[in-house]
Amino acid sequence: MVAASLAAVEGGLVILFGLAELRSLTSGSVSAGLALSAFFMVYGAALLFCGWQLSRAQTWARGPVLMAQLIQLGVAWGFWGGRTTWVAISLGVAALVALAGLLHPLSIDALNDEQPERS
């Protein structure tokens, strides 16, 4: 449930970042800015949807959320150093907590498609 909640929060924040990109458009980079904004809004909406589906124990949602957390670890690494270290730490901790939740044995059992055999 923690991983699903974190994925939903991350998705919402990515959507907000996409909207913020719209506000920073300049006349010289309208098409690139629109494309970047659209990418972040679609990515955020997909992550939000996958987090919601993960909270409903939909097995298929684990893969996309897991991949998003691994990508987020790479983004955190890119922010490391200087004045953005706090961003790196925040992104890294959120990704690691979500990964721990996704890979915990109880989560794997809860999201397992196979029904346990009855004896």
N, C-alpha and C positions, 0 to 999 in steps of 0.2 A: 504494500500500500504506500510506503514511503517513496519507492521508486516511481510509482504512478503519479503521486502528488508532485514530486520534483519535476517529472517530465512535463506535467501540465503547467507548472509555474514557469519552467524554462520556455515552453512554447508561447505562453502569454508574453513573456519578456522579449522574445524574438519578434513577435508581432509588433510590439511597441517600438522596437528598434527599427523595424521596417517602416512604420509610420513616421518615426523621427527622420528617417532618410528622405521621406517625401518633403519634409519641411526644409531640408538643406539643399534642395535642388537649385542649381544655378543655370543660367541660360546656355552656358557652354557644354553642360553635361546632362541634358535633360533625358536623353534616351538611356544612357548608362545608369543614371540615378533611378529612373523608373524601373529598369530591369533589376537593379540591385534591391530596390524596395519590394518589388513583386516577389523576388526570390525569397527574401526574408519573411514576408508575410505568408507565403505558401508553406515554407519550411516550418514556421512557427505554428501555423494551423494544423499541419500534419503531425507535429510533435504533440500539440495539445490534444488532438483526436486520438493519437496512439496512447497517450497517458490516460485518457478517459476509458479507452477500450481495455487497457491493462488493468484498470481498477475494476472492470467488469469480468476479469479473469479470461480475457480473450488471448489465447496462446500466440497468435500471429503477431500481436503488438509488441512482444518481447524483443524480437529481432531489430525492428527499427529504433526502438528506444535504446537498446544496447549499442547500436551503431552510433546514434546521436551522442551518447555519453563518451564513446571512444574519440569521436571527432572533437568533442568539447575538451577532452584532455589535451589534444593537440593544440587547440586554440589557447588553452590556459598556458601551455608551454611557450607559445608565441608572445604572450603578454608578460612573461617573467622578466624582471629586471627594471630598474629605474622607478619611476613614479607609478607604474601600472602593476606593481607586484601584488597589490591588494586585489586587483581584478583577477590575476592569475590564481591567487589562493582561493578566492571565492568560487571561480569556475571549477578549479580542480577539486575542491572539497565537495561541491555539489555533485560533480560527476562520479567521484569515488563512492560517495554515499549511495547514489542511485545504482551504481554497478554492484556494490555489496548487496543491496536489496534485491536486484535482479538475479544475482548468482547465488543467493542464499539457498540452501537445500529445501527449506520450507516453501520458498517462492517457486522453485523449480517443480516441486511436488504439486503445488496449487495450480500451476499453469500447465501441467502435464495433460496431454490429450487422452492418454490411455487411462482407462478406468482400472483400479486395482482389482486383482482377482480375488474372488470370495472363496473361502475354503470351507 
